[in-house]
Amino acid sequence: MGYAALFSGGKDSSLALWRAQSLGLDVDYLITVYPDRDDSYMFHKPNLHLIPEIAKSLGIELVKVKTAGEKEKEVEDLKRGLKGLNISGLITGAVASRYQMDRIEKLADEFSVDVLAPLWNMPQDRLLDELLQNGFKMIIVSVAAHGLDDDWLGKEIDQRCIEELKEISARYGINISGEGGEYESLVIAAPNYDHDFEIIEDEKTWDGLRGELKVKKIEKGY
């Protein structure tokens, strides 16, 4: 039996998946939860329509789970999505959310499987450094914090970007890895992808306080 990885296409779940594979673990499933609400307590929302293409690049079977995104009920929806899967453990990209971790551990107990959380309590600067050092290419696809405006939508998270985030953190107290919901990301290149992706078409929305980059079309890159 292998593992199932909770996967959103963002940097944390992508790094956790790669870490697990680097340990030699077999990952048989990607579990992606599609919440109707933008303010889900548990799950990432932006650009989940791209996950099937990313899953093909990873060569891992995708299991889609739909949820209204209501607090606690969304955990029950995930539970239903896990039923019938022959797995030995769950992989999560949780870093600091005790709320998320408690619920994932409870689910794992109910299914009598292990939990692998390779990023748990990882310092935010080290997390970002590890992503860059291992060839992950990420862009910011949503922002919701002081100091982050619509110019940040679509920005690549590279070393220069990290330095800018540190400056904004010093001024406003944001978490530079987005753990407080300050931003969300999309990984378009990774060491475990069969190929990179290029963004062909996108659209920004901005209401003066928060915004999102909807990536409408991606294609195989070089």
C-alpha positions, 0 to 999 in steps of 0.5 A: 500500500502507498500513500495519498497526498493532499494536493492543491498545486500550491507550494506547500503541498507540492514540496510535501509530496516531493519530500515524501517521494524523495524518502522513497515512499510510493504515492498512489493518489493525489487528493484534491478537495474542491471547495465552493467557498473562497474562505474554506478553513481547510482547503486552498481554492485558486486554480484548482481546475488546473490540477488534472493537468498537473496530476498527469505531469506527476503521473499520479492518479487524481481523486477529486473531492467536492465540498461546500466548504463549510466549517467541519462539514468539509472534513466529513467530505474529505473523509468520504473521498478517502473511503475505499482507497487502499492506503497506508498513510496521508501526506499533508503540506501543513506547516503551522495550522494546528486546526488543519493538523488536528483534523488530518490526524483525527481522520488518519486515526479513523482510517488507521493510517499514518500521517506524514507532515514533512513541513510541520513547524518548518521555519518560513524562510527555510521552507522558501529556500528549500523550494528554490534550491530544489528547482520549484518555480512558483507564482503568486495567485492570490493576495490578501494582506497589507503591502500586497497589491495587484502587482503581486499577482503573477509574480514569481517567488524567487530570491528577489521576491522573498527579500521583498516579502521580508521587507513587507513582513518587517513593516506589516508583520505578514508571514513571508510564506503565506501561512496566515493567508497573506497569499497563495501560490501555484507551482508551474515547475517542480523536480517531480513534474514530467514537464514544466508549464507555461501560462498562456492566458490569465485574468486578474481580479482586484477589489482594492484589498484582495485579489486573485490571478485566475490562470485560464490556460496552461501548456506544456513548457520546455 
